Every structure is written in C-alpha cells, then in structure tokens.
C-alpha cells in the first residue's frame, strides 16, 4: 500500500454537510432526545447512559439529529479538535460547541475520516491553527475542515478503517464487559450492606447470596461516620516551575485520568513525577488498591489505583482503617457520593472536604463479613483489571498503526 497517487483533498471536499449544533440547556430529566456535548466526547467512546437530555422542538430535533456514521468535532476550549465517531446512536442531537460532519459516502468512508481526525497530522494542523490562543482556543468549522489529507480509493479506506476499527471495537467490548462486572460487584455490595443494613435481620444466604455461616446477624450493626472507617490521605502538586520534578516514573493522578464508567482501575496517567518532586511537595505515593475521589472540579469521580501513584490536591485517597476491605472501601465511597448527590436535591455539590466524610454515617459490618465480600468480588475486580490492561495494550497498537495506515506507509498485506 502506498500513498503515491492518492489525491490530496480537504476534509470539506468530501462532506455532504458541516453544521453547528443546537443552543440549549441540558437536563437530567428524561424529556426529549439525548443532548451530546463536548464533555461527553473527551474521555473516549461516548457513554450514552451518562449523556443528558434536551427538550427540543420537532424541527430542531430533525435538524440537529445525529445519525450512524456522523462525526462530531469540538470547536472551542482546550478540547478544540477532539472528535467522536457516532455509531448506532439513540435519539440524539448535538450541542452548539460541536460541529457535525456528515460524509458523502460516494467519496469517503466515514470511519476512515474519523480516524484521520484522530491522527497526528490532523492534530499538527489544529495546533498550527490555534497558535498561541492559550486563553480561549477555538476554531471555526470552516477552518477545521480545511485540513488536508491524501485520500485513498474507497476500498482502501474501508480496509484501513476496518483494521483500526477492529481494535477500537475490542476496546469498547472490554468496556461493556467491565460495566457489567462492576454492576454485579456494586449490586452485591448493595444487597449485603445497604438493603440488609444495620439492625436488619433475615440476611440469609439464599436470598442475597451471603455465605451461610455469615448469613444471620442477631446484633444490630453500628453506624459510624464514614471518616472513622477509612484513612484519608491528601494529595499535592510538585512545583511546575521545577523541570526536575516532572516526567519521572511515578504516575500523578488528576480527575482527567479518571477511568471510564465500569473500568474502575487507573494504571496510567497523563503526567508523571519524579521522586524528587514527591519529596519537595505535599504529594505522596499511595499503594495499589487505594480509592481516589475527586473533591473539587468534577466532584465525586472515583478510581482504584492499579499501581503505586501520587495524586493532586483536588483529590483525596482512601484506605480501609483496619487494612481489611479495599474493594469494600471503594464501593462504600461510591455509596457516599450517591448520598451526597441526594442531599443536593439534584444540584451539583461543588466540593468535598474532610468534614464532609465525617458528616455521612455508614454501617460498620463485622470484619468477617467484609472479608467474605472481598473474596466474593475479587474475581470480578481482577477480570476488570485484566480487561483494562488489555485495552491499554490495544490502544498502544492502534495509536502506533494509525499514522502509518492513514499515511499509506505499510506494505500490502498488513491490512
């Protein structure tokens, strides 16, 4: 396969339509179509379950509808140029800070175009367009679609896109499996420690899956502040002015590194720090299976560390106070986030502090029951971790192949 002879064209040359999105507010109320925003596309494949709704009139719902094979691109902010390929969407429209590209399928294969928009050559173009617009980067639809590429014949486009797409599809399948596994573990936690909580009897093995020798409790469980059940750890940020503090071997977690829903574990982070950076800051290295929760910004995002790492001051780390129940601590943390959201009556709670953890009371079950829960969910959690690791490997392979395939560098037979 060679790019020699492929015509050089602009993205605009093979688009049937290039459209700005709908200006309206999103709502959590399930009224109207789903309302796709920039925030819904920046963390990987779209999770339609978390996309809000929008009450749109019929003409708007038709004009801004998203169809299979559409591509949306962010046109403003730090995410300018970020894109998503739309596959089998529900009833959905897109917001005004997104641009929808609808490809003429007689000229180009939509998924090939979607991969080009994720390639280094497109990002080089976007960086050139943005220049020093560091305060508020933005690019018009017209400008972004002036990006140029060498366009292979349709059959070649399909082969390239299907090769890269097979990797993406496997990554997405792993995510779906992880969501299912995580929901089973979460349901087990709920049935053992919430539905049959303090003072509740009848915790028999058959109904809620408890081991028979732990299935009955004649004594009420005590209720204690959540802060009494965990060791709460603070994060920090090494000085950004000291080059020797950054780029080391220690992952440094911020909420931008939060895993996709269901993936639970974080093993890689965008930024890393050195041991010197740790020693000269409030940051600390926490071990594997520490729960991290974001306390400011995007509040309440949780992750389990898949390896030793540090985290910033906008997060807290959580370890079980008695060193038993690392998965129990993770699911307990998710539970208190749910309670805090209920307290906020649908509004967004803006911050979490140490006193916040003391204000929420949780049941304190017997240690042997917590240990039994750990044994029950460990195989599920380890399967999630293996899927996360496999997806990371597939992403590396895809990202390595992407520029070469798009650029026509690989010989015949690779795809």
C-alpha positions as CSV (number, residue, x, y, z in Angstrom):
1,X,0.0,0.0,0.0
2,X,1.4,3.4,-1.0
3,X,0.1,6.9,-0.8
4,X,1.7,7.7,-4.2
5,X,-1.1,8.7,-6.5
6,X,-3.7,9.4,-3.7
7,X,-5.3,12.8,-4.4
8,X,-4.7,15.5,-1.8
9,X,-8.1,16.9,-0.7
10,X,-9.6,19.0,2.1
11,X,-11.9,17.4,4.6
12,X,-14.6,19.8,3.4
13,X,-14.3,18.4,-0.1
14,X,-16.0,15.1,0.9
15,X,-18.6,16.3,3.4
16,X,-22.2,16.5,2.4
17,X,-22.9,18.9,5.3
18,X,-20.9,20.7,8.0
19,X,-23.1,22.0,10.8
20,X,-23.0,23.8,14.1
21,X,-25.1,22.3,16.9
22,X,-28.2,23.4,18.9
23,X,-28.0,26.1,21.5
24,X,-30.0,24.9,24.5
25,X,-29.5,23.8,28.1
26,X,-29.1,20.2,29.0
27,X,-31.3,18.5,31.5
28,X,-31.2,15.3,33.6
29,X,-34.9,14.9,33.2
30,X,-35.6,12.2,30.6
31,X,-37.6,14.5,28.3
32,X,-36.6,14.9,24.6
33,X,-33.6,13.5,22.8
34,X,-30.2,12.9,24.3
35,X,-28.0,16.1,24.1
36,X,-24.4,15.4,23.2
37,X,-21.9,17.9,24.5
38,X,-18.1,18.4,24.4
39,X,-17.8,16.9,27.9
40,X,-19.4,13.7,26.6
41,X,-16.8,13.0,24.0
42,X,-13.5,13.9,25.7
43,X,-13.0,10.8,27.7
44,X,-13.1,8.2,24.9
45,X,-16.1,6.4,23.4
46,X,-19.5,8.0,24.2
47,X,-21.3,6.6,27.2
48,X,-24.9,7.3,26.1
49,X,-26.1,6.4,29.6
50,X,-24.5,9.5,31.1
51,X,-25.4,11.9,28.3
52,X,-28.2,14.3,29.4
53,X,-31.4,15.2,27.6
54,X,-32.7,18.3,25.9
55,X,-36.3,19.4,25.3
56,X,-36.2,20.3,21.7
57,X,-39.0,21.2,19.2
58,X,-39.6,18.8,16.3
59,X,-37.8,21.0,13.8
60,X,-34.7,21.3,16.0
61,X,-34.8,17.5,16.7
62,X,-34.8,16.9,13.0
63,X,-32.2,19.5,12.0
64,X,-29.6,18.5,14.7
65,X,-30.3,14.8,14.8
66,X,-27.2,12.5,15.0
67,X,-27.1,9.5,12.6
68,X,-24.9,6.5,12.4
69,X,-21.7,7.5,10.7
70,X,-21.8,11.1,11.6
71,X,-18.6,12.7,13.2
72,X,-18.7,15.5,15.8
73,X,-15.7,17.7,16.5
74,X,-15.2,20.1,19.4
75,X,-14.6,23.7,18.2
76,X,-13.7,25.6,21.4
77,X,-11.8,25.4,24.6
78,X,-8.8,23.2,25.4
79,X,-10.5,20.3,23.7
80,X,-10.7,22.0,20.3
81,X,-10.2,19.3,17.6
82,X,-11.4,16.4,19.8
83,X,-13.7,14.3,17.8
84,X,-16.1,11.3,18.1
85,X,-17.4,8.8,15.6
86,X,-21.2,8.2,16.0
87,X,-22.2,4.5,16.0
88,X,-25.8,3.3,16.5
89,X,-26.9,6.4,18.5
90,X,-30.1,6.6,20.4
91,X,-32.4,9.5,19.6
92,X,-29.9,12.3,20.0
93,X,-28.9,15.8,18.9
94,X,-25.7,17.7,19.4
95,X,-24.8,21.0,21.2
96,X,-23.6,24.3,19.8
97,X,-19.9,23.9,20.7
98,X,-19.7,20.8,18.5
99,X,-19.6,20.6,14.7
100,X,-21.2,17.7,12.9
101,X,-19.5,16.4,9.7
102,X,-21.7,14.3,7.5
103,X,-19.6,12.5,4.9
104,X,-20.6,11.9,1.3
105,X,-20.3,8.1,1.2
106,X,-19.7,8.1,-2.5
107,X,-16.4,9.9,-1.9
108,X,-15.2,8.8,1.5
109,X,-15.8,6.1,4.1
110,X,-16.9,7.9,7.3
111,X,-14.9,5.8,9.8
112,X,-11.7,6.4,7.8
113,X,-12.4,10.1,8.1
114,X,-13.0,9.7,11.8
115,X,-9.6,8.0,12.2
116,X,-7.9,10.8,10.2
117,X,-9.3,13.3,12.6
118,X,-7.5,11.4,15.4
119,X,-4.2,11.2,13.5
120,X,-1.0,13.2,14.4
121,X,-1.2,15.0,11.0
122,X,-4.7,16.4,11.8
123,X,-3.5,17.4,15.3
124,X,-0.5,19.1,13.9
125,X,-2.9,21.1,11.7
126,X,-5.1,22.1,14.7
127,X,-2.1,23.2,16.7
128,X,-1.0,25.4,13.8
129,X,-4.5,26.9,13.6
130,X,-4.7,27.6,17.3
131,X,-1.2,29.1,17.5
132,X,-1.0,31.0,20.8
133,X,-4.7,31.1,21.6
134,X,-4.0,29.8,25.0
135,X,-6.6,31.9,26.8
136,X,-9.6,30.5,24.9
137,X,-8.7,28.3,22.0
138,X,-11.3,27.9,19.3
139,X,-11.6,27.1,15.6
140,X,-14.4,27.6,13.2
141,X,-16.0,24.7,11.3
142,X,-14.7,26.2,8.0
143,X,-11.2,26.4,9.4
144,X,-11.1,22.9,10.8
145,X,-12.4,21.3,7.6
146,X,-9.6,22.9,5.6
147,X,-7.3,20.2,6.9
148,X,-5.8,18.3,4.1
149,X,-5.1,14.6,3.6
150,X,-4.3,12.1,0.9
151,X,-7.4,10.2,0.2
152,X,-7.1,6.5,-0.9
153,X,-9.7,4.7,-3.0
154,X,-12.9,3.8,-1.1
155,X,-11.9,0.1,-0.9
156,X,-8.6,1.1,0.6
157,X,-10.3,3.5,3.1
158,X,-12.6,0.7,4.2
159,X,-9.7,-1.8,4.7
160,X,-7.7,0.8,6.8
161,X,-10.7,1.8,8.9
162,X,-11.8,-1.8,9.5
163,X,-8.3,-2.7,10.7
164,X,-8.2,0.2,13.1
165,X,-11.9,-0.2,13.9
166,X,-11.4,-3.9,15.0
167,X,-9.0,-2.7,17.7
168,X,-11.5,0.0,18.8
169,X,-14.4,-2.4,18.8
170,X,-12.5,-4.8,21.1
171,X,-11.6,-1.9,23.4
172,X,-15.3,-1.0,23.5
173,X,-16.3,-4.6,24.1
174,X,-13.9,-4.7,27.1
175,X,-15.6,-1.6,28.5
176,X,-19.0,-3.1,28.1
177,X,-17.9,-6.3,29.9
178,X,-16.3,-4.2,32.7
179,X,-19.5,-2.2,33.1
180,X,-21.4,-5.5,33.6
181,X,-18.8,-6.9,36.0
182,X,-18.7,-3.6,38.0
183,X,-22.5,-3.5,38.2
184,X,-22.6,-7.1,39.6
185,X,-20.0,-6.2,42.3
186,X,-21.9,-3.0,43.1
187,X,-25.2,-4.9,43.4
188,X,-23.5,-7.4,45.7
189,X,-22.3,-4.6,47.9
190,X,-25.8,-3.1,47.9
191,X,-27.5,-6.3,48.8
192,X,-25.1,-7.2,51.6
193,X,-24.5,-3.8,53.2
194,X,-27.3,-1.5,52.2
195,X,-30.6,-3.4,51.6
196,X,-29.8,-5.6,54.7
197,X,-28.1,-2.9,56.7
198,X,-27.9,-2.1,60.4
199,X,-30.4,-3.9,62.6
200,X,-31.9,-5.7,59.7
201,X,-32.4,-9.4,60.1
202,X,-33.1,-12.2,57.6
203,X,-29.7,-11.9,55.9
204,X,-29.9,-15.5,54.8
205,X,-27.6,-16.9,52.2
206,X,-30.1,-17.9,49.6
207,X,-31.8,-14.5,49.2
208,X,-28.9,-12.1,49.0
209,X,-26.0,-14.5,48.3
210,X,-24.3,-14.4,51.7
211,X,-22.2,-17.3,52.8
212,X,-24.4,-19.5,55.1
213,X,-22.1,-19.1,58.1
214,X,-22.3,-15.3,57.8
215,X,-25.9,-15.1,56.8
216,X,-27.6,-14.2,60.1
217,X,-26.9,-11.4,62.4
218,X,-28.9,-11.0,65.7
219,X,-27.0,-7.9,66.7
220,X,-27.6,-4.5,65.0
221,X,-24.6,-3.1,63.2
222,X,-23.2,0.1,64.5
223,X,-23.4,3.3,62.5
224,X,-20.3,5.4,62.4
225,X,-19.0,8.4,60.4
226,X,-17.5,7.3,57.1
227,X,-14.3,9.1,58.2
228,X,-14.0,6.6,61.0
229,X,-13.8,3.6,58.6
230,X,-11.0,4.9,56.4
231,X,-7.6,6.5,56.5
232,X,-8.0,9.7,54.5
233,X,-4.9,10.8,52.5
234,X,-4.3,14.2,50.9
235,X,-2.6,14.9,47.6
236,X,-0.3,17.6,46.3
237,X,1.4,19.1,43.2
238,X,5.1,19.5,42.8
239,X,6.2,22.9,41.6
240,X,5.5,23.2,37.9
241,X,8.5,25.5,37.6
242,X,10.9,22.8,38.5
243,X,11.6,20.6,35.4
244,X,13.3,18.0,37.6
245,X,10.1,17.3,39.4
246,X,8.2,16.1,36.3
247,X,8.5,13.4,33.7
248,X,9.6,10.7,36.1
249,X,8.5,7.1,36.7
250,X,5.7,7.9,39.3
251,X,2.2,8.3,37.8
252,X,0.5,11.5,39.1
253,X,-3.3,11.3,39.1
254,X,-5.8,14.1,38.4
255,X,-9.5,13.9,37.6
256,X,-8.6,14.0,33.9
257,X,-7.2,10.5,34.4
258,X,-10.4,9.1,35.9
259,X,-11.4,5.7,34.3
260,X,-14.4,5.3,32.0
261,X,-17.6,4.1,33.8
262,X,-17.1,0.5,34.8
263,X,-13.3,0.4,34.2
264,X,-12.6,1.2,37.9
265,X,-8.8,1.0,37.8
266,X,-6.3,3.7,36.9
267,X,-2.9,2.4,35.8
268,X,-1.7,5.1,33.5
269,X,-1.8,8.9,33.9
270,X,-1.3,11.8,31.6
271,X,1.5,13.3,33.8
272,X,4.3,11.7,35.9
273,X,6.5,13.0,38.6
274,X,10.0,12.1,40.0
275,X,10.9,11.0,43.5
276,X,12.5,14.5,44.0
277,X,9.1,16.1,43.1
278,X,7.4,13.9,45.7
279,X,10.0,14.8,48.4
280,X,9.6,18.5,47.8
281,X,5.8,18.8,47.8
282,X,2.7,17.7,49.7
283,X,2.2,14.9,47.2
284,X,2.6,11.4,48.5
285,X,2.8,8.0,46.8
286,X,-0.1,5.7,47.7
287,X,-0.1,1.9,47.1
288,X,-2.2,-0.2,44.8
289,X,-5.9,-0.5,45.7
290,X,-6.2,3.0,47.1
291,X,-9.5,4.6,46.4
292,X,-9.1,8.1,44.9
293,X,-12.1,10.5,44.9
294,X,-12.1,14.0,43.2
295,X,-13.0,16.7,45.7
296,X,-13.1,19.8,43.5
297,X,-13.9,20.5,39.9
298,X,-15.7,17.3,38.7
299,X,-16.6,16.2,42.1
300,X,-17.2,12.6,43.1
301,X,-15.3,10.8,40.4
302,X,-13.7,7.6,41.9
303,X,-11.0,5.3,40.9
304,X,-8.9,2.4,42.3
305,X,-5.2,2.6,41.8
306,X,-3.8,-0.2,39.8
307,X,-0.3,0.6,40.9
308,X,1.6,2.9,43.2
309,X,1.0,6.5,42.3
310,X,0.6,10.1,43.5
311,X,-2.4,12.4,43.1
312,X,-3.1,16.1,43.2
313,X,-4.6,18.2,45.9
314,X,-8.0,18.3,44.3
315,X,-8.5,14.6,45.3
316,X,-8.4,12.5,48.5
317,X,-7.1,9.0,48.9
318,X,-8.9,6.4,50.9
319,X,-7.5,3.2,52.6
320,X,-9.5,1.0,55.0
321,X,-8.7,1.9,58.6
322,X,-8.2,-1.7,59.7
323,X,-6.4,-2.7,56.4
324,X,-9.3,-5.1,55.5
325,X,-11.7,-4.4,52.7
326,X,-10.1,-2.4,49.9
327,X,-12.9,-3.2,47.5
328,X,-15.4,-2.6,50.3
329,X,-13.9,0.9,50.8
330,X,-14.2,1.6,47.0
331,X,-17.9,0.7,46.9
332,X,-18.5,2.5,50.2
333,X,-17.1,5.6,48.7
334,X,-19.4,5.3,45.7
335,X,-22.2,4.9,48.1
336,X,-21.5,8.1,50.0
337,X,-21.2,10.0,46.7
338,X,-24.7,8.8,45.9
339,X,-25.9,10.1,49.3
340,X,-24.2,13.5,48.8
341,X,-26.0,13.8,45.5
342,X,-29.3,13.0,47.1
343,X,-28.7,15.7,49.7
344,X,-28.0,18.2,47.0
345,X,-31.5,17.5,45.6
346,X,-30.3,17.2,42.0
347,X,-27.9,20.1,42.1
348,X,-24.2,19.6,41.8
349,X,-22.3,19.6,45.1
350,X,-19.3,21.8,44.5
351,X,-16.6,20.4,46.9
352,X,-15.8,17.6,49.3
353,X,-13.7,18.3,52.4
354,X,-12.6,16.2,55.3
355,X,-15.6,17.3,57.4
356,X,-17.8,16.0,54.5
357,X,-16.6,12.5,55.2
358,X,-17.4,12.9,58.8
359,X,-21.0,14.1,58.1
360,X,-22.0,10.9,56.3
361,X,-22.8,7.9,58.5
362,X,-22.4,4.4,57.3
363,X,-23.0,0.9,58.7
364,X,-20.0,-0.8,60.2
365,X,-20.5,-4.5,59.5
366,X,-18.5,-7.3,61.1
367,X,-14.9,-7.7,59.8
368,X,-15.5,-11.3,58.7
369,X,-18.5,-10.2,56.6
370,X,-16.3,-7.6,54.9
371,X,-13.6,-10.2,54.3
372,X,-16.2,-12.5,52.8
373,X,-17.3,-9.7,50.4
374,X,-13.7,-9.2,49.4
375,X,-13.4,-12.8,48.5
376,X,-16.7,-12.7,46.6
377,X,-15.9,-9.7,44.4
378,X,-12.2,-10.2,43.9
379,X,-12.5,-12.4,40.8
380,X,-14.8,-9.8,39.2
381,X,-12.5,-6.9,40.0
382,X,-9.4,-8.8,38.7
383,X,-11.2,-9.5,35.5
384,X,-11.9,-5.8,35.1
385,X,-8.2,-5.1,35.8
386,X,-7.1,-7.6,33.1
387,X,-9.5,-6.0,30.6
388,X,-8.2,-2.6,31.4
389,X,-4.6,-3.8,30.8
390,X,-5.6,-5.5,27.6
391,X,-7.4,-2.3,26.3
392,X,-4.3,-0.3,27.2
393,X,-2.2,-2.6,25.0
394,X,-4.7,-2.4,22.2
395,X,-4.7,1.4,22.4
396,X,-0.9,1.4,22.0
397,X,-1.1,-0.8,19.0
398,X,-3.8,1.3,17.4
399,X,-2.0,4.6,18.1
400,X,1.1,3.1,16.5
401,X,-0.7,1.9,13.4
402,X,-2.9,4.9,13.0
403,X,-0.5,7.4,11.4
404,X,1.2,4.7,9.3
405,X,-2.0,3.4,7.9
406,X,-3.5,6.8,7.3
407,X,-0.3,7.9,5.6
408,X,-0.1,4.8,3.4
409,X,3.3,3.6,4.8
410,X,2.6,-0.1,5.4
411,X,3.1,-2.7,2.7
412,X,0.2,-4.7,1.1
413,X,-1.0,-7.5,3.4
414,X,-0.8,-5.6,6.7
415,X,-4.4,-4.7,6.3
